[in-house]
């Protein structure tokens, strides 16, 4: 099955997606389009060993949660295949105006901590609103 077809099937089921990545996830050109495509496919979180800084910011701007494995950990070292069901616990603190530094991830019977890569209060606001466009629109409507 093609990625687009799989994303459409998961969207029809109401299943949000998580991408597992390696080092420097998101490196390369057209990073803003890469984040847009990721969000349009229904990806709600990226969990990688490291994330390229501009792409990380673009993910937040599209409402995708950037998470990073703790140092020395990876999908491989944790035995993750990408076929697990993921539960990210602790991110809801953002709804209370807090930005957690770590969250607990449960995946296929495994449990581990991941670093939240929302690095500034402004980024937290963008993510809390579902992305930068939603943030700007809501700001305009409140005036």
Secondary structure, 3 states (H helix, E strand, C coil): CCHHHHHHHHHHHCCCEEEEECCCECCCCCHHHHHHHHHHCCEEEEEECCECHHHHHHHHHCCCEEEEECCCCCCCCCCCCCCCCEEEECHHHHHHCCCCCEEEEEECCEEEEEEECCCCHHHHHHHHCCCHHHHHHHHHHCC
